[in-house]
Amino acid sequence: RIPAKNVEKTIFMFRQHDSNEASEKKMGSKILIIDDDAHIRKMLSFIFKGYGYMEVIAVEDYFTGVAAISQTEFDVIFCDINLGEKTGVDFMETVNQKKIGSPVILITGKPELDTAISALRLGAFDYLKKPLKGSDLISVAEKALEYKRELRGKRQKETENLDKITDIIETYQSHLD
């Protein structure tokens, strides 16, 4: 667990270094937290909101997490490994089946090599062990958000290139007719 006094220090420290551009990027970012521990959900929400992330949704289990990703596109997802009936690895499998493009960071209080390997093979962006440090959470969130922005940029460029190719083919075909 993260002691409250350390969370406040961390938030203050990060707020001091926050630029306007960074704040604008964060304000539009949506973070999903899936953890069966209410204290962890509250602390993570507190950290992210304190750092300027305005849309933070925290849910308590796998099923509510799946419902959330089915209704909303999140920019980054933090998911506990142990979620009662289901696990964070199960959640990763569902994310892959649904082709959700959000980076998923798995968190656990009981790190195991086999679970970490499974999670990373399924495409987890990172694997963090508890107790969580505010600075680590913010750092990983920012890296995941940057990764997602880069992917969007690449997809947009690919779409533009396909549009250009389509235009060239259509122009070529019209000259043949």
Backbone as a printed PyTorch tensor [residue, N CA C, xyz], in Angstrom:
tensor([[[  0.8290,  -1.1860,   0.0000],
         [  0.0000,   0.0000,   0.0000],
         [  0.8670,   1.2420,   0.0000]],

        [[  0.3390,   2.2910,  -0.5640],
         [  1.0930,   3.5310,  -0.6640],
         [  0.7160,   4.4290,   0.5060]],

        [[  1.6790,   4.7760,   1.3720],
         [  1.3530,   5.6730,   2.4820],
         [  0.8730,   7.0280,   1.9520]],

        [[ -0.1880,   7.5660,   2.5450],
         [ -0.7990,   8.8050,   2.0780],
         [  0.2060,   9.9510,   2.0240]],

        [[  1.0990,  10.0730,   3.0010],
         [  2.0430,  11.1910,   2.9980],
         [  2.9830,  11.1040,   1.7970]],

        [[  3.3610,   9.8990,   1.3760],
         [  4.2180,   9.7460,   0.2000],
         [  3.4710,  10.0860,  -1.0840]],

        [[  2.1870,   9.7400,  -1.1310],
         [  1.3800,  10.0590,  -2.3040],
         [  1.2970,  11.5630,  -2.4730]],

        [[  1.0320,  12.2840,  -1.3930],
         [  0.9210,  13.7350,  -1.4800],
         [  2.2390,  14.3530,  -1.9280]],

        [[  3.3680,  13.8780,  -1.4000],
         [  4.6730,  14.3880,  -1.8180],
         [  4.8870,  14.1390,  -3.2990]],

        [[  4.5760,  12.9390,  -3.7450],
         [  4.7650,  12.5820,  -5.1430],
         [  3.9290,  13.4650,  -6.0430]],

        [[  2.6780,  13.6610,  -5.6900],
         [  1.7960,  14.4810,  -6.5120],
         [  2.3120,  15.9080,  -6.5730]],

        [[  2.7120,  16.4720,  -5.4460],
         [  3.2290,  17.8300,  -5.4190],
         [  4.4720,  17.9320,  -6.2980]],

        [[  5.3630,  16.9610,  -6.1780],
         [  6.6020,  16.9690,  -6.9340],
         [  6.3100,  16.9460,  -8.4360]],

        [[  5.3690,  16.0950,  -8.8770],
         [  5.0590,  16.0050, -10.2900],
         [  4.3300,  17.2440, -10.7820]],

        [[  3.4740,  17.8200,  -9.9710],
         [  2.7680,  19.0260, -10.3820],
         [  3.7410,  20.1560, -10.6700]],

        [[  4.8210,  20.2360,  -9.9270],
         [  5.7950,  21.2930, -10.1300],
         [  6.4350,  21.2020, -11.5090]],

        [[  6.6120,  20.0190, -12.0330],
         [  7.3110,  19.8260, -13.2990],
         [  6.3590,  19.6870, -14.4840]],

        [[  5.0960,  19.8280, -14.2540],
         [  4.1030,  19.6090, -15.2950],
         [  4.0150,  20.8280, -16.2160]],

        [[  4.1840,  20.6400, -17.5190],
         [  4.0600,  21.7370, -18.4710],
         [  2.6200,  21.8460, -18.9420]],

        [[  2.2850,  22.9780, -19.5760],
         [  0.9310,  23.1640, -20.1010],
         [  0.6170,  22.1350, -21.1730]],

        [[  1.5910,  21.8560, -22.0430],
         [  1.3800,  20.8700, -23.0950],
         [  1.1020,  19.4970, -22.5060]],

        [[  1.8690,  19.1170, -21.5020],
         [  1.6640,  17.8200, -20.8450],
         [  0.3020,  17.7790, -20.1860]],

        [[ -0.1090,  18.8800, -19.5640],
         [ -1.4160,  18.9330, -18.9110],
         [ -2.5380,  18.7410, -19.9130]],

        [[ -2.4210,  19.3780, -21.0840],
         [ -3.4610,  19.2420, -22.1060],
         [ -3.5650,  17.8030, -22.5940]],

        [[ -2.4180,  17.1400, -22.7730],
         [ -2.4350,  15.7430, -23.2180],
         [ -3.1040,  14.8560, -22.1830]],

        [[ -2.8120,  15.0990, -20.9080],
         [ -3.3600,  14.2740, -19.8390],
         [ -4.8520,  14.4880, -19.6680]],

        [[ -5.2970,  15.7380, -19.8020],
         [ -6.7080,  16.0430, -19.5460],
         [ -7.6300,  15.2270, -20.4340]],

        [[ -7.2030,  14.9390, -21.6590],
         [ -8.0370,  14.1650, -22.5640],
         [ -7.8240,  12.6710, -22.4570]],

        [[ -6.9040,  12.2520, -21.6230],
         [ -6.5820,  10.8320, -21.5080],
         [ -7.5360,  10.1210, -20.5540]],

        [[ -7.9110,   8.9150, -20.9490],
         [ -8.8000,   8.1020, -20.1130],
         [ -8.0160,   6.9170, -19.5680]],

        [[ -8.0560,   6.7750, -18.2490],
         [ -7.3550,   5.6770, -17.5850],
         [ -8.3780,   4.7660, -16.9180]],

        [[ -8.2000,   3.4680, -17.1190],
         [ -9.0290,   2.4690, -16.4520],
         [ -8.1620,   1.7280, -15.4430]],

        [[ -8.6880,   1.5970, -14.2290],
         [ -8.0240,   0.8400, -13.1690],
         [ -8.9230,  -0.3270, -12.8070]],

        [[ -8.3630,  -1.5400, -12.8260],
         [ -9.1280,  -2.7280, -12.4380],
         [ -8.3800,  -3.3850, -11.2890]],

        [[ -8.9860,  -3.3660, -10.1110],
         [ -8.3530,  -3.9650,  -8.9400],
         [ -9.4460,  -4.3270,  -7.9440]],

        [[ -9.3410,  -5.5090,  -7.3480],
         [-10.3600,  -5.9380,  -6.3970],
         [-10.1940,  -5.2910,  -5.0230]],

        [[ -9.0860,  -4.6100,  -4.7980],
         [ -8.8230,  -3.9440,  -3.5230],
         [ -9.2810,  -2.4810,  -3.6140]],

        [[-10.3130,  -2.1270,  -2.8610],
         [-10.8750,  -0.7680,  -2.9070],
         [ -9.8310,   0.2850,  -2.5510]],

        [[ -8.9560,  -0.0350,  -1.6070],
         [ -7.9160,   0.9110,  -1.2050],
         [ -6.9770,   1.2150,  -2.3800]],

        [[ -6.5700,   0.1960,  -3.1050],
         [ -5.6880,   0.3890,  -4.2590],
         [ -6.4020,   1.2160,  -5.3230]],

        [[ -7.6650,   0.9080,  -5.5870],
         [ -8.4240,   1.6780,  -6.5830],
         [ -8.4650,   3.1540,  -6.2070]],

        [[ -8.7520,   3.4310,  -4.9390],
         [ -8.8270,   4.8250,  -4.4870],
         [ -7.4720,   5.5110,  -4.5750]],

        [[ -6.4210,   4.8320,  -4.1570],
         [ -5.0870,   5.4350,  -4.1780],
         [ -4.6170,   5.7050,  -5.6050]],

        [[ -4.8140,   4.7470,  -6.5060],
         [ -4.4090,   4.9770,  -7.8910],
         [ -5.2050,   6.1150,  -8.5140]],

        [[ -6.4990,   6.1430,  -8.2580],
         [ -7.3360,   7.2430,  -8.7640],
         [ -6.8400,   8.5770,  -8.2220]],

        [[ -6.5400,   8.6090,  -6.9350],
         [ -6.0500,   9.8190,  -6.2820],
         [ -4.7400,  10.2820,  -6.9220]],

        [[ -3.8310,   9.3610,  -7.1560],
         [ -2.5420,   9.7020,  -7.7630],
         [ -2.7440,  10.2710,  -9.1640]],

        [[ -3.5010,   9.5600,  -9.9930],
         [ -3.6770,  10.0140, -11.3750],
         [ -4.4410,  11.3330, -11.4490]],

        [[ -5.4940,  11.4640, -10.6800],
         [ -6.2500,  12.7250, -10.6910],
         [ -5.4010,  13.8670, -10.1380]],

        [[ -4.6200,  13.5870,  -9.1170],
         [ -3.7420,  14.5980,  -8.5570],
         [ -2.6770,  15.0520,  -9.5350]],

        [[ -2.3230,  14.1820, -10.4390],
         [ -1.3050,  14.5160, -11.4250],
         [ -1.9120,  15.1460, -12.6680]],

        [[ -3.2270,  15.2550, -12.7210],
         [ -3.8670,  15.9560, -13.8290],
         [ -4.6570,  15.1000, -14.7910]],

        [[ -4.6860,  13.8010, -14.5710],
         [ -5.5140,  12.9400, -15.4220],
         [ -6.9500,  13.0770, -14.9540]],

        [[ -7.7860,  13.6440, -15.8010],
         [ -9.1350,  13.9950, -15.3690],
         [-10.1200,  12.8340, -15.4530]],

        [[ -9.9270,  11.9370, -16.4150],
         [-10.8630,  10.8270, -16.5650],
         [-10.2250,   9.5330, -16.0960]],

        [[-10.5060,   9.1760, -14.8550],
         [ -9.9910,   7.9340, -14.2710],
         [-11.1910,   7.1280, -13.8040]],

        [[-11.3400,   5.9510, -14.3660],
         [-12.4310,   5.0490, -13.9990],
         [-11.8040,   3.8800, -13.2530]],

        [[-12.3290,   3.5560, -12.0850],
         [-11.7950,   2.4400, -11.2960],
         [-12.9130,   1.4280, -11.0610]],

        [[-12.6470,   0.1670, -11.4230],
         [-13.6370,  -0.8950, -11.2640],
         [-13.0180,  -2.0420, -10.4690]],

        [[-13.8830,  -2.9020,  -9.9440],
         [-13.4250,  -3.8850,  -8.9660],
         [-13.1660,  -5.2940,  -9.4730]],

        [[-13.5710,  -5.6190, -10.7100],
         [-13.3550,  -7.0020, -11.1410],
         [-13.2360,  -7.1230, -12.6600]],

        [[-12.8930,  -8.3110, -13.0750],
         [-12.7050,  -8.6280, -14.4890],
         [-13.9490,  -8.2720, -15.3040]],

        [[-15.1090,  -8.6890, -14.8470],
         [-16.3350,  -8.5240, -15.6190],
         [-16.6860,  -7.0480, -15.8150]],

        [[-16.5200,  -6.2540, -14.7760],
         [-16.7800,  -4.8210, -14.8920],
         [-15.7320,  -4.1650, -15.7880]],

        [[-14.5030,  -4.6510, -15.7250],
         [-13.4490,  -4.1620, -16.6130],
         [-13.7580,  -4.4440, -18.0700]],

        [[-14.2220,  -5.6550, -18.3500],
         [-14.5850,  -6.0160, -19.7270],
         [-15.7580,  -5.1600, -20.2020]],

        [[-16.7310,  -4.9380, -19.3370],
         [-17.8570,  -4.0730, -19.7040],
         [-17.3570,  -2.6580, -20.0060]],

        [[-16.4150,  -2.1720, -19.2170],
         [-15.8860,  -0.8170, -19.4190],
         [-15.1730,  -0.6910, -20.7630]],

        [[-14.3280,  -1.6620, -21.1160],
         [-13.6050,  -1.5590, -22.3910],
         [-14.5230,  -1.7980, -23.5860]],

        [[-15.6770,  -2.4110, -23.3390],
         [-16.6470,  -2.6130, -24.4090],
         [-17.4200,  -1.3300, -24.7000]],

        [[-17.4920,  -0.4410, -23.7150],
         [-18.2690,   0.8000, -23.8600],
         [-17.4250,   2.0280, -24.1390]],

        [[-16.1610,   2.0080, -23.7260],
         [-15.3160,   3.1980, -23.7970],
         [-13.9230,   2.8220, -24.2670]],

        [[-13.3150,   3.7050, -25.0470],
         [-11.9160,   3.4940, -25.4320],
         [-11.0310,   4.1840, -24.4000]],

        [[-10.1930,   3.4140, -23.7510],
         [ -9.2810,   3.9450, -22.7510],
         [ -7.9000,   4.1050, -23.3740]],

        [[ -7.1690,   5.0880, -22.8770],
         [ -5.8280,   5.3290, -23.3850],
         [ -4.8060,   4.4290, -22.7140]],

        [[ -5.0660,   4.0740, -21.4740],
         [ -4.1780,   3.1560, -20.7490],
         [ -4.9980,   2.4430, -19.6760]],

        [[ -4.6350,   1.1890, -19.4230],
         [ -5.3710,   0.3680, -18.4550],
         [ -4.3720,  -0.2210, -17.4580]],

        [[ -4.6890,  -0.0670, -16.1790],
         [ -3.9260,  -0.7110, -15.1110],
         [ -4.8030,  -1.8200, -14.5540]],

        [[ -4.3130,  -3.0470, -14.5560],
         [ -5.1220,  -4.1890, -14.1450],
         [ -4.3480,  -5.0760, -13.1720]],

        [[ -4.9770,  -5.3720, -12.0450],
         [ -4.3820,  -6.2850, -11.0730],
         [ -4.3750,  -7.7000, -11.6600]],

        [[ -3.4170,  -8.4990, -11.2500],
         [ -3.3580,  -9.8990, -11.7010],
         [ -4.4660, -10.7180, -11.0340]],

        [[ -4.6550, -10.5580,  -9.7230],
         [ -5.6550, -11.3380,  -8.9980],
         [ -6.9530, -10.5490,  -8.8980]],

        [[ -7.9750, -11.0620,  -9.5930],
         [ -9.2630, -10.3680,  -9.6340],
         [-10.4130, -11.2640,  -9.1810]],

        [[-10.1530, -12.1800,  -8.3080],
         [-11.2130, -13.0810,  -7.8550],
         [-11.3240, -14.2700,  -8.7860]],

        [[-12.4950, -14.4060,  -9.4200],
         [-12.7380, -15.5440, -10.3210],
         [-11.8010, -15.5660, -11.5180]],

        [[-11.4990, -14.4140, -12.0230],
         [-10.6580, -14.2820, -13.2140],
         [ -9.3710, -13.5570, -12.8460]],

        [[ -8.4310, -13.5370, -13.7960],
         [ -7.1380, -12.9120, -13.5350],
         [ -6.8500, -11.8020, -14.5470]],

        [[ -5.7880, -11.0760, -14.2810],
         [ -5.3300, -10.0720, -15.2230],
         [ -4.8890, -10.6970, -16.5370]],

        [[ -4.3740, -11.9210, -16.4760],
         [ -4.0000, -12.6310, -17.7030],
         [ -5.2560, -12.9460, -18.5150]],

        [[ -6.3330, -13.3460, -17.8400],
         [ -7.6210, -13.5450, -18.5320],
         [ -8.0630, -12.2430, -19.1960]],

        [[ -7.8690, -11.1430, -18.4860],
         [ -8.2480,  -9.8390, -19.0330],
         [ -7.4170,  -9.5320, -20.2850]],

        [[ -6.1250,  -9.8210, -20.2410],
         [ -5.2680,  -9.6060, -21.4150],
         [ -5.7690, -10.4230, -22.6060]],

        [[ -6.1750, -11.6530, -22.3660],
         [ -6.7070, -12.4900, -23.4490],
         [ -7.9600, -11.8570, -24.0510]],

        [[ -8.8210, -11.3180, -23.1970],
         [-10.0390, -10.6550, -23.6740],
         [ -9.7040,  -9.3960, -24.4600]],

        [[ -8.7400,  -8.6230, -23.9780],
         [ -8.2940,  -7.4190, -24.6860],
         [ -7.8220,  -7.7980, -26.0860]],

        [[ -7.0750,  -8.8690, -26.1940],
         [ -6.5890,  -9.3200, -27.4960],
         [ -7.7250,  -9.7890, -28.3970]],

        [[ -8.6740, -10.5440, -27.8310],
         [ -9.8120, -11.0290, -28.6190],
         [-10.6480,  -9.8700, -29.1460]],

        [[-10.8330,  -8.8440, -28.3280],
         [-11.6440,  -7.6940, -28.7250],
         [-10.8510,  -6.6780, -29.5470]],

        [[ -9.5490,  -6.9360, -29.7110],
         [ -8.6600,  -6.0470, -30.4560],
         [ -8.6850,  -4.6210, -29.8940]],

        [[ -8.5750,  -4.5360, -28.5810],
         [ -8.5150,  -3.2490, -27.8970],
         [ -7.0890,  -2.7250, -28.0520]],

        [[ -6.9410,  -1.5120, -28.4940],
         [ -5.6130,  -0.9560, -28.7520],
         [ -5.0060,  -0.2070, -27.5840]],

        [[ -5.5030,  -0.4190, -26.3970],
         [ -5.0000,   0.2970, -25.2250],
         [ -3.8680,  -0.4700, -24.5610]],

        [[ -2.7800,   0.2150, -24.2130],
         [ -1.7230,  -0.4630, -23.4590],
         [ -2.2520,  -0.9000, -22.0940]],

        [[ -1.9220,  -2.1160, -21.7000],
         [ -2.3570,  -2.6570, -20.4110],
         [ -1.1210,  -2.8910, -19.5440]],

        [[ -1.1620,  -2.3170, -18.3390],
         [ -0.1030,  -2.5190, -17.3580],
         [ -0.6700,  -3.4160, -16.2730]],

        [[ -0.0640,  -4.5730, -16.0750],
         [ -0.5360,  -5.4910, -15.0430],
         [  0.2130,  -5.2160, -13.7490]],

        [[ -0.5190,  -5.2910, -12.6360],
         [  0.0730,  -5.0520, -11.3200],
         [ -0.2340,  -6.2430, -10.4200]],

        [[  0.6990,  -6.5320,  -9.5180],
         [  0.4880,  -7.6810,  -8.6450],
         [  1.2270,  -7.5210,  -7.3230]],

        [[  0.6580,  -8.1070,  -6.3100],
         [  1.3100,  -8.1620,  -5.0080],
         [  2.1230,  -9.4310,  -4.8450]],

        [[  1.9070, -10.3850,  -5.7430],
         [  2.6120, -11.6670,  -5.6810],
         [  3.2480, -11.9550,  -7.0420]],

        [[  4.3650, -11.2910,  -7.3270],
         [  4.9830, -11.4870,  -8.6430],
         [  5.4900, -12.9160,  -8.8360]],

        [[  5.1570, -13.4620,  -9.9780],
         [  5.6160, -14.7940, -10.3500],
         [  6.1520, -14.7310, -11.7700]],

        [[  7.2700, -15.3730, -12.0070],
         [  7.9160, -15.3280, -13.3090],
         [  6.9910, -15.8490, -14.4090]],

        [[  6.3160, -16.9740, -14.1750],
         [  5.4270, -17.5550, -15.1870],
         [  4.3080, -16.5870, -15.5650]],

        [[  3.7310, -15.9210, -14.5750],
         [  2.6500, -14.9700, -14.8380],
         [  3.1780, -13.7720, -15.6190]],

        [[  4.3310, -13.2830, -15.2390],
         [  4.9300, -12.1460, -15.9480],
         [  5.2000, -12.4930, -17.4060]],

        [[  5.7380, -13.6830, -17.6370],
         [  6.0270, -14.1170, -19.0110],
         [  4.7340, -14.2420, -19.8070]],

        [[  3.7110, -14.8600, -19.2110],
         [  2.4140, -14.9920, -19.8990],
         [  1.8400, -13.6320, -20.2420]],

        [[  1.9010, -12.7220, -19.2890],
         [  1.3430, -11.3770, -19.4900],
         [  2.0630, -10.6540, -20.6220]],

        [[  3.3760, -10.7040, -20.6160],
         [  4.1460, -10.0110, -21.6510],
         [  3.9550, -10.6670, -23.0170]],

        [[  3.8400, -11.9860, -23.0420],
         [  3.5700, -12.6730, -24.3170],
         [  2.2110, -12.2960, -24.8840]],

        [[  1.2670, -12.0160, -23.9900],
         [ -0.0680, -11.6040, -24.4330],
         [ -0.1200, -10.1200, -24.8080]],

        [[  0.9860,  -9.4290, -24.6130],
         [  1.0360,  -8.0370, -25.0470],
         [  0.9270,  -7.0030, -23.9480]],

        [[  1.0640,  -7.4030, -22.6930],
         [  1.0280,  -6.4110, -21.6150],
         [  2.1400,  -5.3910, -21.8530]],

        [[  1.8240,  -4.1360, -21.6300],
         [  2.8160,  -3.0750, -21.8250],
         [  3.8850,  -3.1240, -20.7440]],

        [[  3.4730,  -3.4570, -19.5210],
         [  4.4190,  -3.5530, -18.4170],
         [  3.8070,  -4.4150, -17.3260]],

        [[  4.6230,  -4.7480, -16.3500],
         [  4.2390,  -5.6220, -15.2430],
         [  4.8620,  -5.0280, -13.9920]],

        [[  4.0350,  -4.4710, -13.1000],
         [  4.5310,  -3.8010, -11.8970],
         [  4.1700,  -4.6000, -10.6520]],

        [[  5.0770,  -4.5830,  -9.6830],
         [  4.7650,  -5.2690,  -8.4300],
         [  4.4130,  -4.2620,  -7.3380]],

        [[  3.5230,  -4.6970,  -6.4800],
         [  3.1370,  -3.8930,  -5.3250],
         [  4.1810,  -4.0960,  -4.2340]],

        [[  4.4380,  -3.1460,  -3.3820],
         [  3.7520,  -1.8570,  -3.2900],
         [  4.1640,  -0.9480,  -4.4530]],

        [[  3.2000,  -0.1780,  -4.9180],
         [  3.3980,   0.6970,  -6.0670],
         [  3.9080,   2.0580,  -5.6140]],

        [[  4.8210,   2.6110,  -6.3800],
         [  5.3130,   3.9570,  -6.1280],
         [  4.6120,   4.8990,  -7.0950]],

        [[  4.1930,   6.0480,  -6.5850],
         [  3.5280,   7.0320,  -7.4340],
         [  4.3760,   7.4070,  -8.6360]],

        [[  5.6730,   7.5860,  -8.4310],
         [  6.5570,   7.9800,  -9.5300],
         [  6.6150,   6.8940, -10.6080]],

        [[  6.6100,   5.6240, -10.1990],
         [  6.6150,   4.5260, -11.1750],
         [  5.3160,   4.4990, -11.9670]],

        [[  4.1900,   4.6960, -11.2810],
         [  2.8910,   4.7000, -11.9570],
         [  2.8160,   5.7970, -13.0060]],

        [[  3.2330,   6.9980, -12.6260],
         [  3.1580,   8.1260, -13.5460],
         [  4.1000,   7.9020, -14.7230]],

        [[  5.2870,   7.4250, -14.4510],
         [  6.2670,   7.1680, -15.5090],
         [  5.7420,   6.1400, -16.5100]],

        [[  5.2130,   5.0440, -16.0010],
         [  4.6840,   3.9970, -16.8860],
         [  3.4620,   4.5060, -17.6460]],

        [[  2.5920,   5.2510, -16.9760],
         [  1.4090,   5.8040, -17.6560],
         [  1.8350,   6.7150, -18.8000]],

        [[  2.8100,   7.5810, -18.5580],
         [  3.2650,   8.5010, -19.6050],
         [  3.8920,   7.7470, -20.7720]],

        [[  4.6710,   6.7200, -20.4800],
         [  5.2690,   5.9140, -21.5550],
         [  4.1850,   5.2020, -22.3620]],

        [[  3.1860,   4.6690, -21.6620],
         [  2.0940,   3.9690, -22.3450],
         [  1.2810,   4.9340, -23.2060]],

        [[  1.0290,   6.1310, -22.6900],
         [  0.2890,   7.1330, -23.4660],
         [  1.0800,   7.5610, -24.6950]],

        [[  2.3680,   7.7390, -24.5460],
         [  3.2200,   8.1080, -25.6860],
         [  3.2110,   6.9850, -26.7260]],

        [[  3.2960,   5.7560, -26.2650],
         [  3.2310,   4.6000, -27.1610],
         [  1.9040,   4.6000, -27.9330]],

        [[  0.8160,   4.8600, -27.2370],
         [ -0.4950,   4.8740, -27.9000],
         [ -0.5660,   6.0130, -28.9150]],

        [[ -0.0390,   7.1900, -28.5840],
         [ -0.0210,   8.3180, -29.5220],
         [  0.7830,   7.9520, -30.7760]],

        [[  1.9310,   7.3150, -30.5810],
         [  2.7510,   6.9080, -31.7230],
         [  2.0040,   5.9180, -32.6100]],

        [[  1.3130,   4.9610, -31.9990],
         [  0.5250,   4.0060, -32.7750],
         [ -0.5630,   4.7000, -33.5800]],

        [[ -1.2550,   5.6490, -32.9410],
         [ -2.2920,   6.4100, -33.6610],
         [ -1.6910,   7.1430, -34.8430]],

        [[ -0.5260,   7.7600, -34.6260],
         [  0.1470,   8.4830, -35.7060],
         [  0.5140,   7.5600, -36.8560]],

        [[  1.0290,   6.3810, -36.5320],
         [  1.3900,   5.4110, -37.5700],
         [  0.1540,   4.9470, -38.3310]],

        [[ -0.9230,   4.6740, -37.6020],
         [ -2.1620,   4.2260, -38.2610],
         [ -2.7210,   5.3130, -39.1660]],

        [[ -2.6550,   6.5560, -38.7060],
         [ -3.1450,   7.6750, -39.5160],
         [ -2.3120,   7.8050, -40.7890]],

        [[ -0.9940,   7.6730, -40.6510],
         [ -0.1000,   7.7560, -41.8110],
         [ -0.3800,   6.6130, -42.7730]],

        [[ -0.6070,   5.4060, -42.2520],
         [ -0.9320,   4.2640, -43.1110],
         [ -2.2380,   4.5000, -43.8600]],

        [[ -3.2280,   5.0480, -43.1800],
         [ -4.5140,   5.3460, -43.8120],
         [ -4.3340,   6.3810, -44.9210]],

        [[ -3.5500,   7.4180, -44.6480],
         [ -3.2900,   8.4440, -45.6610],
         [ -2.5880,   7.8390, -46.8690]],

        [[ -1.6100,   6.9690, -46.6200],
         [ -0.8930,   6.3210, -47.7280],
         [ -1.8200,   5.4270, -48.5410]],

        [[ -2.7020,   4.6880, -47.8670],
         [ -3.6660,   3.8480, -48.5910],
         [ -4.6130,   4.7010, -49.4260]],

        [[ -5.0270,   5.8330, -48.8870],
         [ -5.8950,   6.7450, -49.6430],
         [ -5.1870,   7.2550, -50.8990]],

        [[ -3.9100,   7.5930, -50.7740],
         [ -3.1370,   8.0670, -51.9300],
         [ -3.0170,   6.9680, -52.9790]],

        [[ -2.7340,   5.7560, -52.5300],
         [ -2.6100,   4.6280, -53.4580],
         [ -3.9360,   4.3770, -54.1640]],

        [[ -5.0190,   4.4400, -53.4180],
         [ -6.3440,   4.2490, -54.0070],
         [ -6.6160,   5.3250, -55.0600]],

        [[ -6.2770,   6.5710, -54.7610],
         [ -6.4660,   7.6610, -55.7260],
         [ -5.6490,   7.4260, -56.9920]],

        [[ -4.4110,   6.9690, -56.8210],
         [ -3.5460,   6.7010, -57.9780],
         [ -4.1270,   5.5800, -58.8280]],

        [[ -4.6100,   4.5220, -58.1960],
         [ -5.1930,   3.3900, -58.9220],
         [ -6.4450,   3.8350, -59.6610]],

        [[ -7.2980,   4.6090, -58.9970],
         [ -8.5280,   5.1000, -59.6430],
         [ -8.2060,   5.9990, -60.8250]],

        [[ -7.2020,   6.8500, -60.6840],
         [ -6.7940,   7.7270, -61.7770],
         [ -6.2570,   6.9030, -62.9270]],

        [[ -5.4510,   5.9210, -62.6300],
         [ -4.8800,   5.0500, -63.6460],
         [ -5.9980,   4.2800, -64.3830]],

        [[ -6.9490,   3.7520, -63.6290],
         [ -8.0550,   2.9880, -64.2330],
         [ -8.9140,   3.8900, -65.1020]],

        [[ -9.1280,   5.1410, -64.7010],
         [ -9.9580,   6.0540, -65.4910],
         [ -9.2620,   6.3820, -66.8290]],

        [[ -7.9310,   6.4100, -66.8430],
         [ -7.1960,   6.6620, -68.0830],
         [ -7.2540,   5.4530, -69.0120]],

        [[ -7.3710,   4.2610, -68.4280],
         [ -7.4600,   3.0560, -69.2340],
         [ -8.8250,   2.9420, -69.9240]],

        [[ -9.8560,   3.4740, -69.2570],
         [-11.2240,   3.3920, -69.8130],
         [-11.3790,   4.3800, -70.9050]]])
